[in-house]
Amino acid sequence: MIETLAPASFCAGPGDDEVAASDGPSIIDVAINERVFGIRAADIDSQRNSASMLISKMYSWRGYSGNHQVQSDPNRITLTASDHGQVFGTLSLGLDSEIGLLADQVFKDCIDVRRSDGRVCEITKLAVDPAVKSKAVLASLFHVALIYARDLNGCKDIFIEVNPRHRRFYEAMLGFQTVCESRPNPRVQAPAVLLRVDTAFGTEQVEKWGGMQDRAVGERSLFPWFFSPREEAGIINRLRQLG
């Protein structure tokens, strides 16, 4: 069973101070059976280093080269899924700015087409430890990224560069659509395709499936494992309060 809880900083009990200090305040806590993990913004060096270690581990395992260090950047929000200081999932949301997106290095012509319709952003440095066999981890990371993109930064389009072998997963599980076919990506020394999803599509799917989990009979995407509309509203309010 999966349920959401009040953030750890609001519900910590005796003996939890050390854990809270190591993990930092969470945006939302999610309980899977008897395990609780928190979704957090990695805004201090120790958290970014933990995220970087996971990314390097998973990317090297897949044979990708390049520098995967997560840097402090005002236009980049790094999220982690962690439990007692152990990071087992992470992604970064890159916001468009005068220096552009990382994906501009390969796909600027395709991204510029969408810039005329509204602000764009990108998902990068996605890594989840395969030992954590839970749809909720990936769904929670993507849902909080959607909230940051849509509600806090007014983005209309979310881009992601993926290996062509993984395209079908993002299309089927998260509703991404192919914008540009395979091109060489020098950052990872591998081919990449550019995918896009409209934040309005994410809103529709959360309203339809969010929070249903196993009760969403016949739906095979990750959207039933996103937070419910009520939980989403609570997360938005909390993030706005945090500024």
Buried (B, 14 or more C-beta within 10 A) or exposed (E): EBEBBEBBBEEBEEEEEEBBEBBBBBBBBBBBEEEBBBBBBBEEEEBBEBBBBBBBEBBEEEEBEBEBEBEEBEBBBBBBBBBEBBBBBBBBBBBBEEEBBBBBEBBEEBBEEBBEEEBBBBBBBBBBBEEBEBBBBBBBBBBBBBBBBBBBBEBBBBBBBBBEEBBEEBBEBBBBEBBBEBBEBEBBEBBBBBBBBBBEBBBEBBEEBBBBBEEBEEEEBBBBBBBBBEBBEBBBEBBEEEE
